[in-house]
């Protein structure tokens, strides 16, 4: 690993208990050239970590259910040289969100925002994504 910058997240609502939530893990893969390849491992690890904290798995996601949330893991990364070689550079973002209808429109409600983490790595972001998932889920109250 060449460099990295990461910070803790923000929990928006102190009265919400993790054990009251049902969560679906959602991956957003905007990484290219082999910068993130372990998506299945990350999804399974995130589910295991969340469910070990008392969160239930969403059986059928309902946008109108106030206890249904999505734990989104987003990776945007690419090789930094024009010929698609060199280290991967990009960011990792993790958030716990739900959707609420307001005036007929759906809005994203963020319960937990794991602040963006910027990385540069010679190989790929695989281990970095797993580490961010561990850190952010452990950071939740």
C-alpha positions in Angstrom: 0.0 0.0 0.0 1.4 3.3 -1.0 -0.9 5.8 0.8 -4.4 5.9 2.2 -6.6 8.4 3.9 -9.7 7.3 5.8 -11.8 8.6 8.7 -14.7 7.5 10.9 -18.3 7.8 9.9 -21.3 9.8 11.2 -24.3 8.2 12.9 -27.3 10.5 12.3 -29.9 9.2 14.8 -28.9 8.2 18.3 -32.3 6.7 19.1 -32.2 4.1 16.3 -31.0 0.7 17.4 -29.2 -1.6 14.9 -31.2 -4.5 16.2 -34.4 -2.9 14.9 -33.2 -2.7 11.3 -33.5 -5.0 8.4 -30.7 -4.5 5.9 -29.8 -5.4 2.3 -26.2 -5.1 1.3 -25.8 -3.3 -2.0 -22.5 -3.1 -4.0 -21.7 -0.4 -6.5 -18.7 -1.4 -8.6 -17.2 1.5 -10.5 -13.7 0.1 -10.4 -11.9 -0.9 -13.5 -8.8 -2.8 -14.6 -8.8 -5.3 -11.7 -8.9 -2.6 -9.0 -11.7 -4.5 -7.1 -12.3 -8.2 -7.8 -13.6 -9.7 -4.5 -17.2 -8.5 -4.6 -18.8 -11.7 -3.4 -16.4 -12.0 -0.5 -17.1 -8.4 0.5 -20.9 -8.9 0.3 -20.7 -12.0 2.4 -18.4 -10.4 4.9 -20.6 -7.3 5.2 -23.7 -9.4 5.8 -21.9 -11.5 8.4 -20.6 -8.4 10.2 -24.0 -6.7 10.1 -26.0 -9.7 11.2 -23.5 -10.4 14.1 -24.5 -6.9 15.3 -28.2 -8.0 15.5 -29.4 -6.6 12.2 -31.8 -8.8 10.3 -31.5 -9.5 6.5 -34.2 -7.9 4.4 -36.3 -10.7 2.9 -38.2 -8.4 0.5 -37.0 -4.8 0.4 -39.9 -2.4 0.9 -39.0 1.2 0.2 -41.9 2.4 2.4 -40.8 0.4 5.5 -39.0 2.7 7.9 -36.9 -0.2 9.2 -35.6 -1.3 5.8 -32.1 0.0 5.0 -29.5 -0.6 2.4 -25.8 -0.8 3.4 -24.2 0.5 0.3 -20.6 -0.2 -0.5 -19.3 1.9 -3.4 -15.9 1.6 -5.0 -14.6 4.0 -7.7 -11.1 3.2 -8.8 -8.8 2.8 -11.8 -5.2 2.3 -12.7 -3.4 5.7 -12.9 -1.4 5.3 -16.0 -2.7 5.8 -19.6 -2.0 2.3 -20.5 -4.1 1.0 -17.6 -1.1 -0.1 -15.6 0.4 1.2 -12.4 -1.3 1.4 -9.0 -5.1 1.7 -8.4 -6.3 5.1 -7.2 -9.8 5.8 -6.0 -12.2 5.9 -3.1 -14.4 3.7 -1.0 -17.7 4.9 0.4 -20.0 3.0 2.8 -23.4 4.2 3.9 -26.5 2.9 5.6 -29.5 4.5 3.9 -33.3 4.1 3.4 -35.8 5.8 1.2 -38.6 8.1 2.3 -41.5 9.5 0.3 -41.9 13.2 0.7 -44.4 15.1 -1.4 -44.7 12.2 -3.8 -40.9 12.0 -4.3 -38.5 9.4 -2.9 -35.6 10.9 -0.9 -32.5 9.1 0.5 -32.3 9.2 4.3 -28.8 8.5 5.6 -28.6 6.8 9.0 -24.9 6.2 8.8 -22.4 7.8 6.5 -19.0 6.2 6.4 -16.9 9.1 5.1 -15.1 8.5 1.9 -11.8 6.8 2.1 -9.2 7.7 -0.5 -6.6 5.1 -1.5 -3.7 4.3 -3.7 -2.5 0.7 -3.9 -0.1 -1.2 -6.1 -2.2 -4.3 -6.5 -6.0 -3.7 -5.9 -8.5 -2.5 -3.3 -9.7 -6.0 -2.2 -8.2 -5.9 1.3 -8.9 -2.2 1.7 -12.6 -2.7 1.0 -12.8 -5.5 3.5 -11.0 -3.4 6.1 -13.3 -0.4 5.5 -16.3 -2.7 6.0 -14.9 -4.0 9.2 -14.0 -0.5 10.5 -17.3 1.2 9.5 -19.6 -1.6 10.9 -17.6 -1.6 14.1 -17.9 2.2 14.3 -21.7 2.0 14.3 -23.2 2.4 17.8 
